[in-house]
Amino acid sequence: MTSTYKDTVEADVRIGDGVVSIKRKGSSEIVQAKVLSTEPAKDGEATRLWLDRLVHAKHETSIGQYHVRGAFVTEISLND
């Protein structure tokens, strides 16, 4: 039996002041998570954020233009 899960999810990811909102393509649900910590790049923009919950399934590696990983909280970063 082969898996039909996708590791990349099409979604609109919005990073606000202390919160991240994710709306997956084909769904009306918006998932929100609080930002626990950020790692800024040299230009001051956040390149990596840690969220207070999981916003991805265990097989997913990208949501929108962001790389995601984590087991209890989500680490989200811009894809290279």
C-alpha positions, 0 to 999 in steps of 0.5 A: 500500500502506498501513501497518498500524503503530500509533504508539501501543502499549498497554503496562505501563511500570514505572520502577524504580531506574535501570531501565525495564521495558516489557511490551507488551500481547499479549506475554510479553516484557519489555524492560528498559533502563538509565536514563542520565539524568533530568530532574526536574519541580518536584515532584521526580518524573522527567518525562523519562528517557534510556535506554541503548537503543531500546525503540521502533520508528521509527514508534512515538510513544507506549508506554503513557502515555509519549511516546518518541523517539530514534534510538540511545537512547530519550527517554521522557517523560510524555504531556501 
